[in-house]
């Protein structure tokens, strides 16, 4: 199991950071990383099957044992090595992130050969998957681990606590990447929603750490659902398309960079902010929004559409051949 986890998480983390990828390559200098990962996966599957078979032969399950008397099915010897291996792997990755934090763009250019924005984009999604999969690992171990003795409880707190804290650092790394990326290319609705999801996952990890102190998590599922619903409502109330339009217009005022084609694909929520643009950029951004859809009856009434129609009163949108030299979709 430890090998399987190392292959899965190691592949994701190697794809997220070239510096960490180079570190893993240095451990196997004669192999290509792709070949290493592929062979490691096949070997892990074979090893897992062999170890499982040997375990069943050496310690067959006692069918007559009262399952209700056991608080868990995973002993320390079962989960200690896999979780400990993940802690070591995550520690190595976090070390590379500290180097990036202090080295800045010069360090990234020297080690990865790309700009800071390209570096940020290349690893965000892998880090998001690492965050989600680690949560599943923590939940599974916490649910099935034996917690009868003080020693077992201490080891469970130490291992899962260390894993959760390191994952929080990875969450912070993912959010910092998204921040640098949007600084370079601007916000899109997708980037805003994914960043909000990552923030929520960070809150979930804080709650996991809190529950691990007492090893009582009866309240945790309700708290996860409650905070998830609260984040969803907060994002809906904030109106992502309006927020994206306002930010990109403000960014244009500071940098003269804007992707009018992307902004033209937003809904009527974006219209009031887009009217702040100069005539040429405004006409391109409003090319599909100049005439908000008319409601057939009162049941189709929409506040955003109503506000857009009022904002466009007296505004002339001229047909133009729009070629946006700048794109936010990178």
N, C-alpha and C positions, 0 to 999 in steps of 0.2 A: 504493500500500500504506500509506503514511503516513496518508493521509486516512481509509482504512478503520479503521486502528488507533485514530486519534484519535476517530472517531465512536463506535466500540464502547466503548473505555475511557472516553472523555469522558462518554458517556451513563450508564455505571455509576457513575462517580465523582460526577456531578452528582446522580444519584438518592440517593447515599449521604450527601451533605452539602449542606444548603440554602445555606450560605455560599459554597461552591464553585459551586453552581448559579447563584447570583446573580452571581458573578464571570463565569461564561460568558455569562450573559444580558447583562451589561454590554458584552461584546464584540460582540454583535449586538442592539443595543437596539430595533431596529424589528421583530424577529421574536419569535414565541413559541418557547420552547425546543423544544417538541414538533415544531413545524413545521421548526425549524432542524435538528433531528436527522434527521427524515424526509427533508428535501431534501438534507441532507448525505450521507445513506446512498445515495440515488439517484445523486447527483452522483459519489460515490466509486466506485460500481460502474461508471458510465459512464467516468469518468476512468481507472480501472484497466484497463478493456478497451482504451481508446484508447492509453494509454501502452504497454501490452503489445504491441499491434499495431505501434506505431511502433518499439518496441525490436526486434521480430523483423525488421522491414524494414531497420532501420539496422545491426543486428548479428546476422545469422542465425547459428544454432548451427552449428558445424563438426562434421558427422556423423563425419568420419574422424578426429577428434582422439581420442587415447588418454585415455579417462576415468580410467584408473587412475593416470595421472601427475599428476592434479590433486587436491590435498588437499581442495578444496571447490568449490562452485558459486556461492556468494554472495560477490561482491566488496564491498569497503568502500562503494563508491558505491551498491550495491544495498540494503544494510541500514543504512547510517549514518544516513540521513534518517529512516526509520521509527522506529528505536530511539531516535535523538536526540529526535524529537518526543515519544515516550512519556516520556523522561526529563524534558523540560520540563513536560509535563502533570502527571506525578507530583510534580514539585517544587512546582508551584502548589497541588496538593491537600495535600501535606504542610504547606505554609505555613498553610493554613486550619486544619489539625489542631493546629498549635502555638498558634494563636490560641484555639482551644477549650480546650487544655490549661491555658493561663494565665488565660483568661477565666472558665472554669468555667461553672456553671449560669446565672449572670447573663448571660454573653455569649450562651449558647444561647437563652435566653428573649428576649433583645433582637433577635437576628438571625434565629432560626428560628421564634420564637413558640410553642415547645413545651417541655415539661419535658425534663430531662436524660434520663430513662428513655425517653420517646418518641423523642427524638433518637437514642439509642443503638440502639433497635430498628429505626428506619427505615433505617439504613445498613449493618447488619451483613452481611446476605446479599449486597448488592452488593459489599462489600469482599472477601467470601469468593470471589466469582466473579472479581474482579480479581486476587486472589492466584493462583488456579488458572490463569487464562488467561495471566498474565504468565509463569508457569513454563513454559507451552507455547511462548511466544515465545522465551524465553531458550534453551530446549532446542533449538528449531529453528534459531536463528541459530548457536548454538555448534556444532551438528552440521554445518551446511553452509557455514559461513563459511570463506573462504580464510585460511590462517594461515602463508603462506610467508615473509613478510618480518617484520622486527622492528617496522616501522611498523604492519603489519596486526595483529600480535599485541597491540601496545600499544592501538590503537583498540578492539579487541575487548574487552580487559580493562577499559578505561575505560568504554565504553558499557554492557556487560552488568553490570559491577560496580556502576556507579551505579544501574542499573535494579533490581538485586537489593537493594541497600542501601535504596533508597527503598521498595521493596515490603516490606522488613522493617519499616519504620516504619508502613506501612499495616497489616501484620499486627498490630503492637502497638496500632494504633488500633482495629482490629476487636476484639481481646481486651479492651481497656479499655471499649469499648461494651458487650460482653457482661457484663463485671463490673458496670458501673453498672446494667445492665438487671436482672440477677439480684438486685442489692441492693434494687431497687425491687419486684420481683415474685417473687423466689425462683427456685430452680433447678428445672428439669424435666430429664427424662432426655435429651430432644433437645438442650437447651441445653448440657448437660454434654458430650455426645458431639461436638457441633459445636465447642465450645471446645477439646476435646482434639484434634480434627482440625486446627484452626487452629494450635495449638501445634506439632503435628507438621510442618505446612507451614513454620512458622518455622524449625524444625530443618533441614528440607530446604534452605531458602534459605541458611542458614549453611554447609551443605555445598557448595552451588553456588558461594558466594563463595570458599570454600577451594579448590575445584577450578579456579576461574578464575584464581587466582594463578599456577598452573603450566600452565594450559591442558591439563591431563591429567585426564580424567574417566572413565577405565576402571573405577575403583572406585565411581563415583557410583551407577549403577543398583543394584548390590548393596547399597550403603549405604542407599539410599532404601527398597528392599524390606525390608531388615533392621530399620531404625528403624520403618517402618510396622507390621511384625509385632510389634515390641517394644511399641509404643504400644497396639496392639490387645489384646495379652495383658495389659498393665498395666491397661487399662480394664476388661477382663473380670474380672481378679482383684480389682480395687477394688470391683466390684459396684455399677454405677451407681444402681440403684433404692434400695439401702441408703444410699448416699452422699446421694442426693437427699432421702430421708426424714429422715435424721439432720440434714442442714443445715436443712431447712424446719422441723423441730421446734425446733431451737436458735434459729432465727430467730423462731419464734412466742414462745418464752420471752422474747425481747428486745423484740419489737415488738407482740405480740398480733395479728399478721396471719398468716393461713394459709389455703390453698385446700384444704379437706378433700375436696372432690369430686375434685380431681386426685389427691390422695394415695390415695383409695379405689380408683383405677384401677391402682395399682402391684401388683406381685406379692407373694408371701409374703416376699420378701427384706426388705420394708419393715416387716413386723409388729413386730419387737423395738423399733425406733425409735418407731413410732406409739404404743406402749403408754406412752410417757412423757407423752403429752398428757393434759390434764384430761379428765374423764369425757365431757363433752358433745362436745368436738372428737374425742376418741378414738373414741366410738361412731360418729360420722359417717365418720371416716377408715377405720374397720374394717367398714363396713356390707357390703362384698363379700368381706371376708377373714376374717370371724369363724369360718368353718368351712373350713379348708384342704382341698383335694381329697384324698380318700383314695386310696391306692395299691392297685391290684388285686393286685399281686404285687411281689416285691422289685425287679424290673426297672424299675418306675416310681418307685422310692424317690428322693427329692430332699432334699438337705441343707437347703435353704431352707425347704421345706415342713415338714420334721421339726422345725427350730428354731422355726418359727411355731407349730406345734401345741403344742410344749412351753411356749412363751411365753404362749399363750392359756389354759393350764390354770389354772383358778380365777378367770379373768377373765370378768365378765359384761358382754356387749355388748348394750345396750338399743336397741330399735327407736326411731328418732327421725325426725322430719321435718326433714331437713337442708337448710338454705338457706345457702349460703356467701356472705357479703356481700363476700368478697374473692376475686378470681380471679387466678391466675398466668398464665392463657392470654390474654395481651394482645399 
